[in-house]
Amino acid sequence: MCGIVGILGNEPVAPQLLDALRRLEYRGYDSAGIATLEEGELARRRAPGKLVNLEKELNGTGLAGTTGIGHTRWATHGAPTKTNAHPHQSEGVAVVHNGIIEHFRELRTELTDEGVTFSTETDTEVIAHLISRELVAGSAPRDAVSVVLKRLEGAFALGIIFSGKQDLMIGARRGSPLAVGYGETEMYLGSDAIALAPFTNRVAFLEEGDYVILTRGGADYFDENDKPATRDIHVTQATAYLADKGNHRHFMAKEIAEQPEVIGHTLSEYVDMATHRVRLPEMPFDFAKLTRLTITACGTASYAGLTGKYWFEKFARLPVEVDIASEFRYREAPLPENGLAIVISQSGETADTLAALKYCKEQGQHTLGIVNVRESSIARECDAILPTFAGPEIGVASTKAFTCQLAVLACMAIAAGRARGTLSEEQERELVGALIKVPRHVSEVLRHEDQLEDIAKSICSARDVLYLGRGVNFPIALEGALKLKEISYIHAEGYAAGELKHGPIALIDENVPVVVISPNDELYDKTVSNMQEVAARGGKIVLFTDETGADANGDSTFQTFRIPAAHCFVNPLIYAIPVQLLAYHAAVFMGTDVDQPRNLAKSVTVE
Ligand code: G6P
């Protein structure tokens, strides 16, 4: 979602701000803007659409100034127009904002009654006017911001500059992350370390409720009670991951291709490759004593959670509840004593997932996060984290983070099974042995990408596509459908194969491709029966199965894609790859913006 960057520099900062905004593009946005201090006066350029439009504005009219803020906006209040694009200004102040000011209508009425004229439909504009009101009344910038922060309700990160104050920038955080970057003689503000990566790898993170006063000489942090605070400077790895597509046409293609490596890396953190035993870090709870797992997440991460449910129930005999975080957070679910809440999030910043986590904490649950960004809000809130080692994921549609989440959940399920006495050491070795082979199987699938490209071409003209799966592969059907719709804009639905007769079968005709995810496991025959029901009604079947499955039923399909046979435990990690590639190539054929699909955001920091 919205991205923030700010620079107190020594050279004109507009080009650097633009560069940093490019690095924030992956979060999803639909307009952008920059404000600087030109000889002490606020000046700004804004444009709807992609950064290339802002670049044109800047090339046309230039923008001087060594102090500046920039923003990519994902529209919430008001259309993605130039007028609604950030920074927003009022007398003496310019503001960039990520998040939502919930009661902005009340504040707007209050200000309008005082004679303030609003020029945008955004919630953010109230912040600029509120700060300006304090400045005009004689407050110093820090005092003005401190007063206004106490009036704001909602989730936000802010970057603020002031006319006539070349050596000052203020950042604030409540609910949305914000990082401070330390240069030699420059200082930076950014939504994440990736935005700041070309400038510095020395980064500190604001804590919840903090604000920070930046000058070229350093940063002074204050907590929500205006008490000075110390925030540690970390050396981040973000520079190692400067957004680079390598030889790939899209980040998504690169991230799909990286999976053998990142799954391997993640597994190597949690299993002993030599002994085939799981090796989790010390946990602040005892798996043996857990009464229930509650897994919450959003989007693709929630499908990882659903896969985890099958594993935990089967191998650890542990009851599991899985829910999407936006529903879970408000339904006042009763949670048992000695329950463990697992939240799964690539970004670690998804607002609903964070809220679900807070609810679970309030209900006395142990909490564990499976996150890809270790400095994220969710990582900080949890009692324990088991990070995924996917590296930065830039494509909006999650791919490598998903399979790494599956890898972590698989290791946890084995550890839980061992601790609870429901898995023997021999079974543990068998399952770990199967996990260790996953990167090899994934590489094998990737080698046949051209076949998936052909299949994608053949389904591109469809208006609707159904995905069917059973058991542990049902979540992969859901994920396949989500991937296809989010990046190719072809309508797709994932169903449990057994549910076919309860509704979706009515949609089947010769124009509806049905992607059947069915390795030759103990449920294969049942899924194949459902597949025959589709075939009998003229549906075009695309079967993803292994050699045995293909030999048994490959001739009744429209297309069959063969996948290496593996232990049924690990099939979701392997079958995730063809569904990703199918969606990717469909999107390429459809000519969509694969890495930044319309209306979507990478990190959803508002409800
Ligand atoms: C957005 C992204 C998805 C992602 C979901 C959850 O919708 O586009 O790819 O799965 O958020 O994000 P998280 O960072 O919590 O995993």
Residues whose N, C-alpha, C, O or C-beta is under 5 A from the ligand:
A	BS01	G6P	C298 G299 T300 A301 I344 S345 Q346 S347 G348 T350 V396 A397 S398 A601 K602 V604
